């Protein structure tokens, strides 16, 4: 056994082996995989091996697509057979909401480039003569879907990795992982230890146990899943071509042909549970199945016989019942774990066989190059904090499993294990009709119901739309108040705090106490990693804010950039401060009676902050800045003091017409101002130049990523961010809609909203720079219909920023 390696991967399932294979492809050969049993001996070997394209996530679709590209050619490349079946797929829609969803997914297919079609129920028999179409409103056809033998494809990728220089140690038990003072990782096995620069937790069903060795929280659960295979059926024996894989929400099952029999895998919507009473499997558990529980499957199997009657007449040949890992939000954990650098996760995949090649490809890019070709935010393990404990992971993983075929409409979230994190205003907001969304465990108000009705979730505008219009009107004409406690908040202090922030930020750090700036942390390769707001509260004290979902991500981004010789402390103060955003033409009149701070332009001008008192609460960090483009302030107060400030502002503001507003209104207002958003317009896929953020980049100073940013400017953007208005009626761009010019795809949207003050539907988009011509007309595919769109040169609202400086 080697004593050192660049990378050690713990776990020999399809996720770990897929990464090993991809690391070799990216040029790293000093890589090792350690597996306690044989390759695939965990959940991989008994997986059904489906490889579908259908998903509403553009980034996940790219990962799935990679599998359908790689697996069919693996045998030729490695010499190892993979048993690929390129039979295609059919996904059935039985509700109007699913029809809307299918049309959105169809737009994603255009961006990816895989062959798909939307067909009516009368056309289904052409693809699958043994499928009953009762209740079906539409089907989504994917031509290059298929299925593969999980053990074969994993061993083929392993062969390819070995051919590239990787080493695999089977029958080698990892017993512990330790962080060394050098920053390296020591992987301790029963056959010796390996010291490595990077360690990857790809331990599947054991991933939470392995993570606990180094203090990492891994929110996964092992769910019990079954599928059945029948004896051969004469109708299938007689078929010339293999039937497509069917995914049917009526029976909550996948149904396909398997060795001339029928394979049916139901995801029951009640009675599902974790394996082994929530405990991890024993270390000697491998290539084993769990006692099946067919009774609870019967309602779904009966429905499957209705959908595919030839299933009813066949004898059962085998029942596969085994553990499949699930996470609370259905996405795997792929990327860096929070804390010390170079501990990575590649685990929690509930349908991992189709994802092994693609997940491996993009994680390998991240490890080798520091950035990826897709936005990895939805897979980043740091999207969960320690609030996602075992109870949370268990309950939500069961929900995820039971909703495998549920159609989540825009904005719709589960309500289990809520609330988890709340500001001190939660009860007050709830009493006033707040409709909450969960954001990194926090409860944040989306909008405020005025009639007691909850949100009618839809892919189009619904009952929130007119209420949000009134919230926006208040902000533009009088004032609005929003709870923004969810911000991630950090105190950066020390004698080197200024030079540290200057070195890591592309923008210039404020020199004067009270200065505020918007900054970006850029990777060495020039891609955007983080967006932060920095307020200088003292000579050696800076207050750093970022997105709620970036709390762990940005703590890492800051700490990993700190040099050993820099005297800087970085403290997460997120839970210490509550935040109110007060904005609108009358906001000064509402706030001034409650603070001794002079709020005039002479006393506190735009982009300035101070520490003061508000409504009797001391140590309030008051900043003249906001994300809605009006005169306004952010009020950062000690959490227990926030209710007093809220009550005082409401007492003064409500008689003047002030209203509470939520995230929906904020998105509308920021779109009118053409403010970019981190995670939507600004991602690790793009540079500051491509994101049209050059004005926040100071190329006359040194900062991490400067050379690559300069290179991006010199060569010109690969893609170009533009701001557009769209002619639409009852829906707005949600993101990842394809954009056409003269029948050719030239870009995609990042997200949008209706601007109530300007009476326009607005969106941001990335276009081919050669096509980004203001004189040209564009079309955006929304729900399989073309909507005219055009580029706007400047913000639709207050382009000169007069109102901010009022």
LINKA-V885909 format. One line per field, one symbol per residue. phi: phi as a letter, one per 40 degrees, with the letter a starting at -180 (. if undefined). A space follows every 50 residues. Layout:
phi->???
This chain:
phi->.ccbacbbbbhbcccccdcddccccchcbcbbbbbcbcdgccccccccgc bcccaccccccccccdccccccbccccbgbcbfcbccgabbcbbbccccc cdccccccdccchccaabbccccccccacbbcbdgcbabbcbcbcaaacd cccccccccccccchcbbbcfbccbabbccdcgcbbccbcbhbbcbcbbb cbcfcbdcccccdbgccbcbacccbbabbccdbddcccccbccccbbbcc cfabbacafgbbbbbcbccagcaccffgcccccccafbbbdcbcdccddc cccccccbdccccbcccabbbacbcbbcbgccbbiccchdcgbbbaagcc bccccdccccdcccdcccbgabcbccdcbddccbcccccccccccccccd ccbdbccccdgcbcbcfbcbbbccbdccccccgdbcbcbfgccbccabcb bgcccccacbdbccccccdcccccccbbabbbcbdcdcbbcbbhcbcccc cccccccccdccchcbacbbcbcdcgccbabbbbbccacbbbbbbacdcc dcdcccdccccccccccabbbcbdccbcbbbbahdccccccdcbaccccc cccacdgbbababbfgccfccbbcaabbgbdibbbbbddcccdccdcccc cccdcchcbcbbcccccccccccfccbcgbcbbccbcccccfbccbbbcc bcacgcdccccccccgccbbcbbbbbcbbbabcchgccbbbfgbcbiacb iaaccccbfbcbacabbcdcbcbccccbbbcbfgbcbcaacbcbdcbfcc fccccd
